[in-house]
Amino acid sequence: MIYLDYAASTPMSKQALDVYTKLAADVYANTESLHDNGTNAKAILEKCRGEVAHALGAEPNGIYFTSGGTESNILAVLSLLKRYRHKGRHILSIKSEHSSILNLLKKLELEHGYEVTYLPIDEKGKLSPEALVKSIRNDTVLAAIQHVNGETGAVQDIDTIGAILSERRVLFHCDAVQSFGKLKLDVKRAHITSLSISSHKIYGPKGVGACYISPSASVQPLFPDTVHEGGLRPGTVNLPGIGAFTAAASEHISIMDKEYKRIDAIRNHFIDLIKNSGYPIAIESDPISTLPHILALRIKGLEGQLVMLSANQKGVAISTGSACQAGHQEPSQTLLAMGRTKDEARELIRLSFGHETDIDTVHKAFNAIKEAINEYSLKI
């Protein structure tokens, strides 16, 4: 099976798997236990915390390990809102955020009296600084704006966004799940208050992630008297998972620039195949400010689910980029926010590239997509 769904999840690297196995077998004590075994486990945990902090340009005491990106998003936003509830109840975001953010914001509006303004994005998925400035009010407490969109790969200018928010004393939460390990991140340069990352997007285990919250934010934990993770998150930490996550991150970041260039060349080759084919394929990605690891396409007149299932039958795993049920595909929220119609938004398919992707892979994937178009064109 040719796998082109790395934005959804990646295989564990050998190094990460080796670290996981060793820690699970040899370092099984609770990190909060006071005996020597516990002290040793705690030392490993803090070493991991320091390495993740270094990768983000952050202080170690601002890193909290979690179960992944979704929990990191929820913990960070709720903890910050609890701490700064005196400042106001107005939140800024965009409709192309991850569902964990969108669902949380909906709950805050319905049950906790917050007002959310969803900022417009252009046809390429970008947020303009001018739109951000105009939407900030005296009671704006927080903005939740992702770094890289998981459906199209659109990259937001978080340095500019962060500077605008910092100048106006608005908290900045950034979902960096798709960008961590692929683009350079510096939470201080971007004036980020909180940030979320996930292990299984960068060849680490599932069920592990991290949340950064700036120590200057003096966050108020959601649960009183919690012992683990600085009081932010209850429950015994997953040390084997955290160790493997840290190993995967270190390994991935060490080849980040080289891998970026390699995947960018592969993506450009795929785009050339599309442009020279004459097939009705629309490219839903800005060639300049897009993460090359993600390629969003629309086959005009075909639901993405049909193309995905056809490709799957031909041994190629791709994604629709949105929720599917048998015979029905929800329109992509990202494409709707970019101004596409509902029918166009249902046409989305997403190919995402990783370590095992090469030129031969994309040729086989392109042939599978062409076969799907030919197959369903006869039926339409």
N, C-alpha and C positions, 0 to 999 in steps of 0.2 A: 504494500500500500504506500503510495506517495503521500506524504503528510505536508500539507500547506495550511496548517491551522495553529501556528506557533503563538499567535496573539491570544489564543484561548488557553493553551497550556503547552509546556515543553517537557521533554523527557529529562529525568535526572542525569546529571553528568556523572561520570565514573568517580571523579574526585568527591563530589557531594555525597554520592552513595557510600563511598568508603568511609567518609567522616561520620555519616549517620550510623552506619553499622558499628563502628568502633565506639562511639559515644553511647549508643544504646546498650552495648554489651558491657562496657567497662565503667561508665560514669552514670550510674543510675540513681544516685542519691538526690534528695530534694535540695535545691539550691539554697533554701532557707534553713536547713538543718545546721546545727552548731558544731557537729563533730567534724573530724578531718575530711571525711568523704564529702560532706556537704560543703565545706569550705573550698575543696578542690573543684566541685561542680560550679560553685559561685564564681570562682576565678575564671573558669572557662566562659561562663555566661558574660562576665564583664569584658573579657577579651573580645568576644563577638560583638558586644555593644560598641566597643571602641572602634572596631573595624568598620561597622556599618556607619557609625557617625562620621568617620574619616571620609567615607565614600560620598557623603552628603554635604561635607563641609560644616558639620554640626558638632555640638558638644555632646559627649557621651550621655550626660544626664538628661538629654532631650530625646533619647531613643527608648521606645517602649516596644517590646516584642508582642505580637498578636497572632491571631490565627490566619491573617491574610489581609488583602486590600479592603474588603467590605467592612470587616470589623474595625480596621484602622480608620476608615472614613467616618464610621458612626461614632466611635469613641472620641476622636479628635473634635468633631463638630459639636457633639453634645456636651463634652467637657468644657469647651471654650464658651459655648452659649450659657452654660450654667455659671461660669466664672464672671462673664461680662453681661449678664442679663440686665444690669442697671443701665447699660449704654443704649439699648434700643432693641427693637424686635423686627428690624428690616434686614433681609438677606438678599444678596445678589448671586445669581448663578446663570448657567446657560442650559438649554434643553438637550444639548448633546452630551451632558454628563453621564457617568456610569449610573446604572439603575439603582445602586445602593445609595447614591447621593440624591437622586430624583425622588426615590421612595421616602427617604428620610425627610426631605424638604416638604413633601406632601403631608406627611404626618405632623410636622411642626406647624404647618398652616392650619390643618383641620383640628388638631387637638391642643395646641399650645399657644395659639394666638399670634404666630409670626406671619409676616407678610413677605412674600418672595417675589422679586422682580427678575424675570428671565431676560437676559440681555440678548440682543439680536446678533447673529453671526452672518457673515456674507456667504456667497455661493461656493466659496472654497472652505468654509468651516471656520473662518477666522473671526475673532472678536476684535473690534476696533477700540483703541484707547479712548477715542472721543466718546463712544457710546458708554464706556465704563464711567468716565468722568461725569457725564450728564446724569447718570442713574444714582450716583452717591448722594445720600441725604444725611441730615444731622443724626438720624436714628439708625443709620446703617451700621450694623455691628460686625457682619462677616460676609466675605465673598468666597464661594466655592467654585473654583475654576480649574479644570484639569489641565495637565501639561500636554499630553498626546491623546487624541481621540482613538478609542479602540476599534472603531468601525472604518474610519477613513485614513487614520494616521496623521490628521491635521495637527500641527504643532502650534500651540499658543505661545506668544512672546511673554513668558512669565516674568522676565526681568523688568520689562516695562510695566506690566500689570502690577507687579509687586511694589514698584516704586510709587505708582499712583495711589495704591491702597495705603501704603505706609505713610505717605505724606498727609493723608486724610484720616489717619488713625483707624483704619478698617482692618480687621483681622483677615488674613489670607490663608485659606485652606486649599491645598493643591493635591489632587489625585495624580500621583506620578507612577502608577502601576505599570503603564505601558512604556514609559521613558526610562525608568531606572535600569542601568546597565547598558543602555543604548545611546543615551545622550548625557552629556556632563551636567551634573546637578550641583548647585551651591545654594543652600537654603538662606544663607546670609546675604549673598549678592542679590537674590531675588526677593528678599524681605518676606520670606515665607514664614507664617506663624505655625502652621502644621502641614504635614505631608504624609501620604500613605504609599507604601511599596509592598510588593508581594513576591514570595519565593518562587512559585511554580511558573512564573513568567520568564525566569532567567536560569532554568535548568537546576532548580532546587526542588525540595519536596513540597507537596501540597499541604495546606493547613498551617502554614507559617508565613508571617509577614512582619512588618514593623511600622510603627507610627512615630513620626517626629513631631514633637511639640516644643516650641521655643521655650527654654527655661525662663525667659523674661516675661512670658505670658502668665506665669504663676497659676497654672491651670487648677481647677477644682475637680477632683475625681468624682465620678458618678456614684460610687459606692463607698460608704464610710468604713474606716478601719480595715481596709484591704492591705495585705502585707506585700504581695508580689508586685513586681514592676512599678516600683515607686508609688504604690497605692492606686495606680490608674486602672489596672486590670487584675481581677481576682483569678485565682487558679494557679496550680503548679505549672511552671513553664515547661515547654517542650524542648529540652536541651539538645537532644539529638537532631531535631528538626532545625533548631536555631543554628547549631554548628554547621549543619549541611547547607543551610541557607547562606550563611556567611562565607563558606567555602565556595559555593556557586557564584556568589556575587563577586568575590575577589578574583576568581578565575575569569568570569565574564568581562569584568571591567578591565582586566589586564589586556584583553584583545579587542576592546570596544571600538577603537578607531579603525583598526584593520578590518574588523568584521563589518563595520558600517560601510566602508568603501566597497567591500566585496559584495554585500547585499544590494547596495545602490546600483552597482553595475548589472547585477542579475535582474533587478526590477526594471531598469531601463531597457534591457534586452527584451523582457516580456512586453513592455509597452511598444517597442518597435515591432514586435510580432503582431500586436493588435492593430497598429496603425497601417501596417502593410497588408493586412489580411482582407480588408473590404467588408468584414463582418460588422453588424450593428452593435458594437460594444462601446459604451461610454466609460471614460475613465473619470472616477469621482475623487480625484486626488490632485492637489496643487503640486506641480512638479518642483516647486522651490521649497515651500515650508511644510513638507510632509516627511514623516519618518519612513525611510525606504523599506523597512521591514513589513509594512502593510500596504496592500494594493486593493483599493475598492473599485469594483466594476459594476456596470449595469448592462445586462443584455436586453436591448430594447424590445419590449413586447413579451418578455418571459419572466415569470416570477422567479426570484432567486432560489426558492426552495426546489423548483423543478430542476434547475441547473445543478444545484448541490447534489440532489439525489442521483441525477444522471452521471455526474462526475464520480460519485461514490461507487456506482455500479462498474465504472471503468477503472477503479483502483486509485482514485485521487480524492483525498480528503480536503475539502474546503468548507467555508462557513457562509451563512447568509448574513451574519452580523446582527441579526435580530431574532426575537423569539419565534419559534415555529410550532405548528401543530399539523397533524396530518391533513393535507388538503387546504391549509390556511396559513398564511404568513402575515404577521403584523408588519406594518410599514416601519422602516427604520426611523427612529426619532431624530437621529442625526441628519439624515437626508431631508426630512420634513423641515427641520430647523434651517437647513441650507436653501430652502425654497422649492424643493422638489414636490411634485404632486404625490398623493398616496399611492397611485399606481406605479409611479417611478420609484418611490421609496421601497416598494415591495420587490423591485427588480434587483436590489443590491446583493452582490456576492462579495466575499472578502477572501483574499489570498494573503497569507502571512508567512514570511520566510524566516528560516533559522539556520543552524549550523550545518544541517545535512542538505540544504537546498543548493543545487548547482544548475548550470545551464541545461543539462540533460533533463533535469526535473521539470523546469518550466516549459520545455518543449512538449513533454508528455502531458503536462497539465493543460497547456494551450490546445493540444489536439483533442483532449477530453472535452474541453469547453466548446470547441468547434463542432464536435460530434453531437453534443447536446443541442446546439443551435440547429444543426441540420435535422436532427431527429424530431424536435418539437415544431420546427417550421413547417414540416409536412403535415402536422396535426392541427395547426392553427387555422 
